[in-house]
Amino acid sequence: MWDQQYQDCIQACKECIEACNVCFDSCLKEENVKMMAECIRLDRECSEICGLAVTAMQTNSQFVKQICGLCAEICESCGNECKQHDHEHCQRCADACFKCAEACRNMAS
């Protein structure tokens, strides 16, 4: 079960990285980029912490619970920001962030 939990969380993190990167890039192409600034910032931060969480799980880091706990918090923040925007890429990103936050919370507990 432990291996499956790692695999599920790693998959959720990878999907979140992809959604955040797509959202980041798409936000830069929006008409009012200034309005998207916080979304862009959180997309980058979320993508980076998800990458760190994947590495921590793959290398069986002794800090995996703490990293996944922080990852869950950042994913939740990013998801909450993205869901405020009507753009399809933001809504997809929010869904991926919330899914990842849940998987990371399970790893952290």
CYANA upper distance limits for C-alpha pairs under 8 A (distance plus 0.5 A):
  1 MET  CA      5 GLN  CA      6.61
  2 TRP  CA      6 TYR  CA      6.79
  3 ASP  CA      7 GLN  CA      6.68
  4 GLN  CA      8 ASP  CA      6.54
  5 GLN  CA      9 CYS  CA      6.65
  5 GLN  CA    107 MET  CA      7.66
  6 TYR  CA     10 ILE  CA      6.46
  6 TYR  CA     57 MET  CA      7.01
  6 TYR  CA    107 MET  CA      7.97
  7 GLN  CA     11 GLN  CA      6.56
  8 ASP  CA     12 ALA  CA      6.70
  8 ASP  CA    103 ALA  CA      7.65
  9 CYS  CA     13 CYS  CA      6.58
  9 CYS  CA    100 CYS  CA      7.46
  9 CYS  CA    103 ALA  CA      5.60
  9 CYS  CA    104 CYS  CA      6.64
  9 CYS  CA    107 MET  CA      7.82
 10 ILE  CA     14 LYS  CA      6.66
 10 ILE  CA     53 ALA  CA      8.24
 10 ILE  CA     54 VAL  CA      5.88
 10 ILE  CA     57 MET  CA      7.80
 11 GLN  CA     15 GLU  CA      6.69
 12 ALA  CA     16 CYS  CA      6.60
 12 ALA  CA     96 ALA  CA      7.85
 12 ALA  CA     99 LYS  CA      7.12
 12 ALA  CA    100 CYS  CA      5.40
 12 ALA  CA    103 ALA  CA      7.32
 13 CYS  CA     17 ILE  CA      6.62
 13 CYS  CA     50 CYS  CA      5.74
 13 CYS  CA     51 GLY  CA      7.71
 13 CYS  CA     53 ALA  CA      7.99
 13 CYS  CA     54 VAL  CA      7.15
 13 CYS  CA    100 CYS  CA      6.14
 14 LYS  CA     18 GLU  CA      6.84
 14 LYS  CA     50 CYS  CA      7.71
 14 LYS  CA     51 GLY  CA      8.00
 14 LYS  CA     54 VAL  CA      8.12
 15 GLU  CA     19 ALA  CA      6.68
 15 GLU  CA     96 ALA  CA      7.01
 16 CYS  CA     20 CYS  CA      6.45
 16 CYS  CA     47 SER  CA      7.42
 16 CYS  CA     50 CYS  CA      7.77
 16 CYS  CA     93 CYS  CA      7.52
 16 CYS  CA     96 ALA  CA      5.51
 16 CYS  CA     97 CYS  CA      6.13
 16 CYS  CA    100 CYS  CA      6.92
 17 ILE  CA     21 ASN  CA      6.59
 17 ILE  CA     46 CYS  CA      7.84
 17 ILE  CA     47 SER  CA      5.05
 17 ILE  CA     48 GLU  CA      8.18
 17 ILE  CA     50 CYS  CA      6.85
 17 ILE  CA     51 GLY  CA      7.66
 18 GLU  CA     22 VAL  CA      6.67
 18 GLU  CA     47 SER  CA      8.28
 19 ALA  CA     23 CYS  CA      6.52
 19 ALA  CA     89 HIS  CA      8.17
 19 ALA  CA     92 ARG  CA      7.30
 19 ALA  CA     93 CYS  CA      5.38
 19 ALA  CA     96 ALA  CA      7.07
 20 CYS  CA     24 PHE  CA      6.40
 20 CYS  CA     43 ASP  CA      5.32
 20 CYS  CA     44 ARG  CA      7.47
 20 CYS  CA     46 CYS  CA      7.57
 20 CYS  CA     47 SER  CA      6.40
 20 CYS  CA     93 CYS  CA      6.27
 21 ASN  CA     25 ASP  CA      6.67
 21 ASN  CA     43 ASP  CA      7.23
 21 ASN  CA     44 ARG  CA      7.71
 21 ASN  CA     47 SER  CA      7.41
 22 VAL  CA     26 SER  CA      6.48
 22 VAL  CA     89 HIS  CA      7.57
 23 CYS  CA     27 CYS  CA      6.35
 23 CYS  CA     40 ILE  CA      8.07
 23 CYS  CA     43 ASP  CA      7.49
 23 CYS  CA     89 HIS  CA      5.77
 23 CYS  CA     90 CYS  CA      6.36
 23 CYS  CA     93 CYS  CA      6.92
 24 PHE  CA     28 LEU  CA      6.98
 24 PHE  CA     39 CYS  CA      7.98
 24 PHE  CA     40 ILE  CA      5.56
 24 PHE  CA     43 ASP  CA      6.23
 24 PHE  CA     44 ARG  CA      7.52
 25 ASP  CA     29 LYS  CA      7.40
 26 SER  CA     30 GLU  CA      7.16
 26 SER  CA     89 HIS  CA      7.54
 27 CYS  CA     33 VAL  CA      7.05
 27 CYS  CA     36 MET  CA      6.67
 27 CYS  CA     39 CYS  CA      8.22
 27 CYS  CA     40 ILE  CA      7.07
 28 LEU  CA     33 VAL  CA      6.35
 28 LEU  CA     36 MET  CA      8.29
 28 LEU  CA     40 ILE  CA      8.15
 29 LYS  CA     33 VAL  CA      7.67
 30 GLU  CA     36 MET  CA      8.44
 32 ASN  CA     36 MET  CA      7.43
 33 VAL  CA     37 ALA  CA      6.91
 36 MET  CA     40 ILE  CA      6.60
 37 ALA  CA     41 ARG  CA      6.65
 38 GLU  CA     42 LEU  CA      6.59
 38 GLU  CA     81 GLU  CA      7.98
 39 CYS  CA     43 ASP  CA      6.48
 39 CYS  CA     78 CYS  CA      7.49
 39 CYS  CA     81 GLU  CA      6.48
 39 CYS  CA     82 CYS  CA      6.60
 40 ILE  CA     44 ARG  CA      6.91
 41 ARG  CA     45 GLU  CA      6.84
 42 LEU  CA     46 CYS  CA      6.28
 42 LEU  CA     74 ILE  CA      8.30
 42 LEU  CA     77 SER  CA      8.04
 42 LEU  CA     78 CYS  CA      5.77
 42 LEU  CA     81 GLU  CA      8.41
 43 ASP  CA     47 SER  CA      6.54
 43 ASP  CA     78 CYS  CA      6.87
 44 ARG  CA     48 GLU  CA      6.70
 45 GLU  CA     49 ILE  CA      6.79
 45 GLU  CA     74 ILE  CA      8.02
 46 CYS  CA     50 CYS  CA      6.59
 46 CYS  CA     71 CYS  CA      7.82
 46 CYS  CA     74 ILE  CA      6.33
 46 CYS  CA     75 CYS  CA      6.25
 46 CYS  CA     78 CYS  CA      7.14
 47 SER  CA     51 GLY  CA      6.77
 48 GLU  CA     52 LEU  CA      6.87
 49 ILE  CA     53 ALA  CA      6.59
 49 ILE  CA     67 ILE  CA      8.45
 49 ILE  CA     70 LEU  CA      8.46
 49 ILE  CA     71 CYS  CA      6.18
 49 ILE  CA     74 ILE  CA      8.23
 50 CYS  CA     54 VAL  CA      6.69
 50 CYS  CA     71 CYS  CA      6.72
 51 GLY  CA     55 THR  CA      6.83
 52 LEU  CA     56 ALA  CA      6.57
 52 LEU  CA     67 ILE  CA      8.15
 53 ALA  CA     57 MET  CA      6.66
 53 ALA  CA     64 VAL  CA      7.51
 53 ALA  CA     67 ILE  CA      6.45
 53 ALA  CA     68 CYS  CA      6.37
 53 ALA  CA     71 CYS  CA      7.45
 54 VAL  CA     58 GLN  CA      6.56
 55 THR  CA     59 THR  CA      6.52
 56 ALA  CA     60 ASN  CA      6.35
 56 ALA  CA     61 SER  CA      5.42
 56 ALA  CA     63 PHE  CA      7.79
 56 ALA  CA     64 VAL  CA      5.99
 56 ALA  CA     67 ILE  CA      8.04
 57 MET  CA     61 SER  CA      6.85
 57 MET  CA     64 VAL  CA      6.59
 60 ASN  CA     64 VAL  CA      7.49
 63 PHE  CA     67 ILE  CA      6.61
 64 VAL  CA     68 CYS  CA      6.41
 64 VAL  CA    107 MET  CA      8.42
 64 VAL  CA    108 ALA  CA      7.86
 65 LYS  CA     69 GLY  CA      6.49
 65 LYS  CA    107 MET  CA      6.66
 65 LYS  CA    108 ALA  CA      4.58
 65 LYS  CA    109 SER  CA      7.60
 66 GLN  CA     70 LEU  CA      6.76
 66 GLN  CA    108 ALA  CA      6.94
 67 ILE  CA     71 CYS  CA      6.51
 67 ILE  CA    108 ALA  CA      8.39
 68 CYS  CA     72 ALA  CA      6.56
 68 CYS  CA    104 CYS  CA      5.41
 68 CYS  CA    105 ARG  CA      7.20
 68 CYS  CA    107 MET  CA      6.90
 68 CYS  CA    108 ALA  CA      6.03
 69 GLY  CA     73 GLU  CA      7.06
 69 GLY  CA    104 CYS  CA      6.78
 69 GLY  CA    105 ARG  CA      6.33
 69 GLY  CA    107 MET  CA      8.25
 69 GLY  CA    108 ALA  CA      5.67
 70 LEU  CA     74 ILE  CA      6.81
 71 CYS  CA     75 CYS  CA      6.47
 71 CYS  CA    101 ALA  CA      7.40
 71 CYS  CA    104 CYS  CA      7.14
 72 ALA  CA     76 GLU  CA      6.56
 72 ALA  CA    100 CYS  CA      7.42
 72 ALA  CA    101 ALA  CA      4.48
 72 ALA  CA    102 GLU  CA      7.37
 72 ALA  CA    103 ALA  CA      8.41
 72 ALA  CA    104 CYS  CA      5.82
 72 ALA  CA    105 ARG  CA      6.33
 73 GLU  CA     77 SER  CA      6.83
 73 GLU  CA    101 ALA  CA      7.42
 74 ILE  CA     78 CYS  CA      6.62
 74 ILE  CA    101 ALA  CA      8.47
 75 CYS  CA     79 GLY  CA      6.46
 75 CYS  CA     97 CYS  CA      5.38
 75 CYS  CA     98 PHE  CA      7.01
 75 CYS  CA    100 CYS  CA      7.28
 75 CYS  CA    101 ALA  CA      5.88
 76 GLU  CA     80 ASN  CA      6.59
 76 GLU  CA     97 CYS  CA      6.84
 76 GLU  CA     98 PHE  CA      6.41
 76 GLU  CA    101 ALA  CA      6.43
 77 SER  CA     81 GLU  CA      6.75
 78 CYS  CA     82 CYS  CA      6.58
 78 CYS  CA     94 ALA  CA      7.46
 78 CYS  CA     97 CYS  CA      7.21
 79 GLY  CA     83 LYS  CA      6.52
 79 GLY  CA     93 CYS  CA      7.26
 79 GLY  CA     94 ALA  CA      4.43
 79 GLY  CA     95 ASP  CA      7.42
 79 GLY  CA     96 ALA  CA      8.29
 79 GLY  CA     97 CYS  CA      5.61
 79 GLY  CA     98 PHE  CA      6.47
 80 ASN  CA     84 GLN  CA      7.28
 80 ASN  CA     94 ALA  CA      7.29
 81 GLU  CA     85 HIS  CA      8.02
 81 GLU  CA     94 ALA  CA      8.29
 82 CYS  CA     90 CYS  CA      5.33
 82 CYS  CA     91 GLN  CA      6.75
 82 CYS  CA     93 CYS  CA      7.16
 82 CYS  CA     94 ALA  CA      5.80
 83 LYS  CA     90 CYS  CA      6.86
 83 LYS  CA     91 GLN  CA      5.99
 83 LYS  CA     94 ALA  CA      6.04
 85 HIS  CA     90 CYS  CA      6.69
 85 HIS  CA     91 GLN  CA      7.75
 86 ASP  CA     90 CYS  CA      7.46
 86 ASP  CA     91 GLN  CA      7.39
 87 HIS  CA     91 GLN  CA      6.92
 88 GLU  CA     92 ARG  CA      6.70
 89 HIS  CA     93 CYS  CA      6.57
 90 CYS  CA     94 ALA  CA      6.59
 91 GLN  CA     95 ASP  CA      6.85
 92 ARG  CA     96 ALA  CA      6.84
 93 CYS  CA     97 CYS  CA      6.53
 94 ALA  CA     98 PHE  CA      6.65
 95 ASP  CA     99 LYS  CA      6.72
 96 ALA  CA    100 CYS  CA      6.58
 97 CYS  CA    101 ALA  CA      6.50
 98 PHE  CA    102 GLU  CA      6.78
 99 LYS  CA    103 ALA  CA      6.88
100 CYS  CA    104 CYS  CA      6.50
101 ALA  CA    105 ARG  CA      6.54
102 GLU  CA    106 ASN  CA      6.83
103 ALA  CA    107 MET  CA      6.93
104 CYS  CA    108 ALA  CA      6.60
105 ARG  CA    109 SER  CA      6.73
